[in-house]
Amino acid sequence: MGMLKRGLVVGLQTTWTLGKIIFPITLIITILGYTPVLSWVANLLTPVMGWIGLPGEAAIPLVLGNVLNLYAAIGAILTMDLTVKEVFILAVMLSFSHNLFVESAVAAKVGIRMSVVLLVRLGLAFFSALLIHWFWQGGTELAQYGFVPSASNEEITGWGAIAWQGVQSATIGILQLAAIVIPLMIFVQIMKELQWLNVFSKWMAPFTKMLGIKENTSTTLASGLMFGLAFGAGVMIQAAKEDGVSKKDLYLVFIFLVACHAVIEDTLIFIPLGIPVWPLLLVRLVTAILLTMLVAAIWNRVEKKARMDGKEATYEN
């Protein structure tokens, strides 16, 4: 019972830490969704859309996905007549870059610079779109959308009702967070106290070594891959406190996870759009691996040069 209690306490503390970030941002963004702000941003992006092979209206799901979530973006895509290639470009971009405000703020709470998270996610989104636009010559047929439950058409009017809708959305978000984070933290606590975590880290050792990071990040990687960036951050917050995860490993893990996280949900959610989802998953996974290995190699080279310069300075003195 002691393990369960300690895990519950950690889960509640983590939920509280993340909830203080998620609640106000969700509230503000929900309210903005009922103002002309999002349409204004979409109009600003319209000239850029042609560069990546998308019509101007495609700016709307991109803005909705980045400011709100993937569900809002997919809802907008379903109202448009787009080709398979255009939908695939949007899906790849949104898989790299979505829910930017909440997930970037959560990463910042762990100690990752928000500018790094934004640069990586937005950079991957637009670079991948350019590559697909340039090199894929197929997908010219119209996308055939599958069955998706229709959203409620209930119109909300008045600032009081809009604010209440924002509070409800934020509260549901916190409850969803708690429903995953608390059991996850209890499970992690049990794994730690029964020494299962050491075994799991050894299993993950070849993969983490390939990425250039240490074994004590394995639980965070697995959590982020399965449950998402925010939940991976929850595990990382605790790991940084207890396992002494270095700043370098923090950055490398989050570089991997911003490119590839919640692989089950964020892949299956695109099935109704009538696009091939396996290539979508493969693009995310390969990009995450290669990008993390590249950054780790550059980081190691810089550290090695700094050590050599330090030794030379010592000899000179």
C-alpha positions as CSV (number, residue, x, y, z in Angstrom):
1,M,0.0,0.0,0.0
2,G,2.9,2.3,0.7
3,M,4.0,2.2,-3.0
4,L,0.5,3.0,-4.2
5,K,0.2,5.9,-1.8
6,R,3.6,7.3,-2.8
7,G,2.7,6.9,-6.5
8,L,-0.7,8.6,-5.9
9,V,1.0,11.6,-4.2
10,V,3.5,11.9,-7.1
11,G,0.6,11.6,-9.6
12,L,-1.4,14.3,-7.9
13,Q,1.6,16.6,-7.6
14,T,2.4,16.2,-11.3
15,T,-1.2,16.7,-12.3
16,W,-1.3,19.9,-10.3
17,T,2.0,21.1,-11.8
18,L,0.8,20.5,-15.4
19,G,-2.8,21.5,-14.7
20,K,-1.7,25.0,-13.7
21,I,-0.3,25.4,-17.2
22,I,-3.0,23.6,-19.2
23,F,-6.1,25.2,-17.6
24,P,-5.4,28.9,-18.3
25,I,-4.0,28.3,-21.8
26,T,-7.0,26.1,-22.7
27,L,-9.4,28.7,-21.3
28,I,-7.8,31.5,-23.2
29,I,-7.6,29.6,-26.5
30,T,-11.2,28.4,-26.3
31,I,-12.4,31.9,-25.9
32,L,-10.2,33.1,-28.8
33,G,-11.9,30.4,-30.9
34,Y,-15.1,32.5,-30.7
35,T,-13.4,35.7,-31.9
36,P,-12.1,36.7,-35.3
37,V,-8.5,36.2,-34.2
38,L,-8.0,32.7,-35.7
39,S,-9.5,33.7,-39.0
40,W,-7.2,36.7,-39.1
41,V,-4.2,34.5,-38.5
42,A,-5.4,32.1,-41.2
43,N,-5.7,34.9,-43.7
44,L,-2.1,36.0,-42.9
45,L,-0.8,32.5,-43.7
46,T,-2.7,32.1,-46.9
47,P,0.1,33.5,-49.2
48,V,2.5,30.9,-47.7
49,M,0.3,28.0,-48.5
50,G,1.1,28.0,-52.2
51,W,4.8,27.4,-51.4
52,I,4.0,24.0,-49.8
53,G,1.4,22.9,-52.4
54,L,-1.7,23.8,-50.4
55,P,-4.7,26.0,-51.2
56,G,-5.2,29.1,-49.2
57,E,-8.1,27.6,-47.2
58,A,-5.7,25.0,-45.8
59,A,-4.4,27.7,-43.5
60,I,-7.6,27.3,-41.4
61,P,-7.0,23.6,-40.2
62,L,-3.3,24.4,-39.7
63,V,-4.2,27.3,-37.4
64,L,-6.9,25.4,-35.6
65,G,-4.6,22.4,-35.1
66,N,-1.7,24.5,-33.7
67,V,-3.8,26.8,-31.6
68,L,-6.4,24.2,-30.4
69,N,-5.9,20.5,-31.2
70,L,-5.9,17.9,-33.9
71,Y,-9.6,17.2,-33.5
72,A,-10.5,20.8,-34.4
73,A,-8.1,20.6,-37.4
74,I,-9.5,17.4,-38.7
75,G,-13.0,18.8,-38.3
76,A,-12.0,21.7,-40.6
77,I,-10.4,19.4,-43.2
78,L,-13.5,17.3,-43.5
79,T,-15.4,20.4,-44.8
80,M,-12.9,20.9,-47.7
81,D,-12.5,19.4,-51.1
82,L,-8.8,18.4,-51.0
83,T,-6.7,15.9,-52.9
84,V,-5.1,12.9,-51.1
85,K,-1.7,14.6,-51.4
86,E,-3.0,17.9,-49.9
87,V,-4.6,16.0,-47.0
88,F,-1.4,14.0,-46.5
89,I,0.7,17.2,-46.4
90,L,-1.7,18.6,-43.8
91,A,-1.6,15.4,-41.7
92,V,2.2,15.3,-41.7
93,M,2.4,19.0,-40.7
94,L,-0.1,18.6,-38.0
95,S,1.5,15.5,-36.6
96,F,4.7,17.4,-36.1
97,S,3.1,20.7,-35.0
98,H,-0.2,20.8,-33.0
99,N,-1.5,22.1,-29.7
100,L,1.6,24.4,-29.6
101,F,0.7,26.6,-26.7
102,V,-0.1,23.9,-24.2
103,E,2.6,21.4,-25.2
104,S,5.3,24.1,-25.5
105,A,4.4,25.5,-22.1
106,V,4.6,22.0,-20.6
107,A,8.0,21.5,-22.1
108,A,9.2,24.8,-20.7
109,K,8.1,23.7,-17.3
110,V,10.6,20.8,-17.5
111,G,13.3,23.3,-18.4
112,I,13.3,23.2,-22.2
113,R,13.4,26.5,-23.9
114,M,10.1,27.2,-25.5
115,S,11.9,28.7,-28.5
116,V,13.6,25.4,-29.1
117,V,10.3,23.5,-29.0
118,L,8.6,25.9,-31.4
119,L,11.6,26.0,-33.8
120,V,11.8,22.2,-34.0
121,R,8.1,21.6,-34.4
122,L,7.3,24.4,-36.9
123,G,10.6,23.7,-38.8
124,L,9.8,20.0,-39.2
125,A,6.2,20.8,-40.2
126,F,7.1,23.2,-43.0
127,F,10.3,21.3,-44.2
128,S,8.4,18.0,-44.4
129,A,5.6,19.7,-46.4
130,L,8.1,21.1,-48.8
131,L,9.7,17.7,-49.4
132,I,6.3,16.0,-50.0
133,H,5.2,18.8,-52.3
134,W,8.4,18.6,-54.4
135,F,9.0,14.8,-54.5
136,W,5.6,13.1,-54.4
137,Q,3.9,13.3,-57.8
138,G,0.9,11.2,-56.9
139,G,-2.2,11.7,-54.7
140,T,-4.0,13.9,-57.2
141,E,-7.4,12.2,-56.7
142,L,-9.9,13.8,-54.3
143,A,-9.6,12.4,-50.7
144,Q,-12.5,10.2,-49.7
145,Y,-13.3,10.9,-46.1
146,G,-14.5,8.2,-43.8
147,F,-17.4,8.3,-41.3
148,V,-16.8,10.8,-38.5
149,P,-19.3,11.6,-35.8
150,S,-20.6,15.1,-36.5
151,A,-19.8,17.8,-34.1
152,S,-22.5,19.6,-32.1
153,N,-24.0,22.5,-34.0
154,E,-25.2,24.3,-30.9
155,E,-24.4,27.9,-31.2
156,I,-22.8,29.6,-28.1
157,T,-23.5,33.3,-27.7
158,G,-22.5,35.8,-25.1
159,W,-19.2,36.2,-23.3
160,G,-20.5,34.5,-20.2
161,A,-21.5,31.3,-22.1
162,I,-18.2,31.4,-24.1
163,A,-16.2,31.7,-20.9
164,W,-18.2,28.9,-19.3
165,Q,-17.4,26.8,-22.4
166,G,-13.7,27.6,-21.9
167,V,-13.9,26.5,-18.2
168,Q,-15.6,23.3,-19.2
169,S,-13.0,22.5,-21.9
170,A,-10.1,23.3,-19.5
171,T,-11.6,21.2,-16.7
172,I,-12.2,18.2,-19.0
173,G,-8.6,18.6,-20.2
174,I,-7.3,18.4,-16.6
175,L,-9.5,15.4,-15.8
176,Q,-8.2,13.6,-18.9
177,L,-4.7,14.5,-17.8
178,A,-5.3,13.1,-14.3
179,A,-6.9,9.9,-15.7
180,I,-3.6,9.1,-17.4
181,V,-0.9,10.7,-15.3
182,I,-2.0,9.4,-11.9
183,P,-2.2,5.7,-12.9
184,L,1.0,6.2,-14.9
185,M,2.9,7.7,-11.9
186,I,1.6,4.9,-9.6
187,F,2.9,2.3,-12.2
188,V,6.3,4.1,-12.4
189,Q,6.6,4.2,-8.6
190,I,5.9,0.4,-8.4
191,M,8.4,-0.2,-11.2
192,K,11.0,1.8,-9.3
193,E,10.5,0.2,-5.9
194,L,10.4,-3.3,-7.3
195,Q,13.5,-2.6,-9.4
196,W,11.5,-3.3,-12.6
197,L,12.6,0.1,-14.0
198,N,16.2,-1.0,-14.1
199,V,15.2,-4.0,-16.1
200,F,13.1,-1.8,-18.5
201,S,16.0,0.6,-18.9
202,K,18.3,-2.2,-19.9
203,W,15.8,-3.4,-22.5
204,M,15.7,0.2,-23.9
205,A,19.5,0.6,-23.6
206,P,20.3,-0.2,-27.3
207,F,17.7,2.3,-28.5
208,T,18.7,5.1,-26.1
209,K,22.4,4.5,-26.9
210,M,21.6,4.8,-30.6
211,L,19.9,8.1,-29.9
212,G,22.9,9.3,-27.8
213,I,21.1,9.5,-24.5
214,K,21.3,7.7,-21.2
215,E,19.2,4.8,-20.0
216,N,17.5,6.8,-17.2
217,T,15.4,8.5,-19.9
218,S,13.8,5.3,-21.1
219,T,10.6,5.6,-19.1
220,T,10.0,9.1,-20.4
221,L,10.6,8.1,-24.0
222,A,8.1,5.2,-23.6
223,S,5.5,7.4,-21.9
224,G,5.8,10.1,-24.5
225,L,5.6,7.7,-27.4
226,M,2.5,6.1,-26.0
227,F,0.6,8.8,-24.3
228,G,1.9,12.1,-25.6
229,L,4.2,15.0,-25.0
230,A,2.4,16.4,-21.9
231,F,2.3,13.0,-20.2
232,G,5.9,12.3,-21.1
233,A,6.7,15.7,-19.5
234,G,4.9,14.5,-16.4
235,V,7.3,11.5,-16.1
236,M,10.3,13.7,-17.0
237,I,9.5,16.2,-14.3
238,Q,9.7,13.4,-11.7
239,A,12.7,11.8,-13.4
240,A,14.6,15.0,-13.4
241,K,14.1,15.3,-9.6
242,E,14.9,11.7,-8.7
243,D,17.1,10.2,-11.4
244,G,19.4,13.2,-12.0
245,V,18.6,13.4,-15.8
246,S,21.1,15.8,-17.3
247,K,20.2,19.0,-19.2
248,K,21.6,17.5,-22.4
249,D,19.4,14.4,-22.1
250,L,16.4,16.5,-21.2
251,Y,16.8,18.3,-24.5
252,L,17.5,15.2,-26.6
253,V,14.5,13.4,-25.2
254,F,12.2,16.3,-25.9
255,I,13.6,16.8,-29.4
256,F,12.7,13.2,-30.1
257,L,9.3,13.5,-28.5
258,V,8.3,16.8,-30.2
259,A,8.8,15.0,-33.5
260,C,7.2,11.7,-32.5
261,H,4.8,11.3,-29.6
262,A,1.4,9.7,-28.9
263,V,2.0,7.5,-31.9
264,I,-1.2,5.4,-31.4
265,E,-3.7,8.3,-31.0
266,D,-2.0,10.8,-33.3
267,T,-1.8,8.1,-36.1
268,L,-5.3,6.6,-35.8
269,I,-6.9,10.0,-35.6
270,F,-6.0,10.6,-39.3
271,I,-7.7,7.4,-40.6
272,P,-11.0,9.1,-41.4
273,L,-9.2,11.4,-43.8
274,G,-8.6,8.6,-46.2
275,I,-4.8,8.8,-46.3
276,P,-2.2,6.1,-45.8
277,V,-1.4,6.3,-42.1
278,W,1.6,3.9,-42.0
279,P,3.8,6.2,-44.1
280,L,2.7,9.0,-41.7
281,L,3.9,7.1,-38.7
282,L,7.1,6.1,-40.4
283,V,7.9,9.7,-41.4
284,R,7.5,10.8,-37.8
285,L,9.5,8.0,-36.3
286,V,12.4,8.1,-38.8
287,T,12.6,11.9,-38.5
288,A,12.7,11.8,-34.7
289,I,15.5,9.2,-34.7
290,L,17.6,11.0,-37.3
291,L,17.1,14.4,-35.8
292,T,17.9,13.3,-32.2
293,M,21.0,11.4,-33.4
294,L,22.2,14.5,-35.4
295,V,21.7,16.9,-32.5
296,A,23.4,14.4,-30.1
297,A,26.4,14.0,-32.4
298,I,26.8,17.8,-32.8
299,W,26.4,18.3,-29.0
300,N,29.0,15.6,-28.3
301,R,31.5,17.2,-30.7
302,V,31.0,20.7,-29.1
303,E,31.5,19.2,-25.6
304,K,34.6,17.4,-26.8
305,K,36.1,20.5,-28.3
306,A,35.3,22.5,-25.1
307,R,37.2,19.8,-23.0
308,M,40.2,19.9,-25.4
309,D,40.3,23.7,-25.3
310,G,40.1,23.5,-21.5
311,K,43.0,21.1,-21.3
312,E,45.1,23.3,-23.7
313,A,44.4,26.3,-21.5
314,T,45.5,24.3,-18.4
315,Y,48.7,23.2,-20.1
316,E,49.5,26.8,-21.2
317,N,49.1,28.0,-17.6
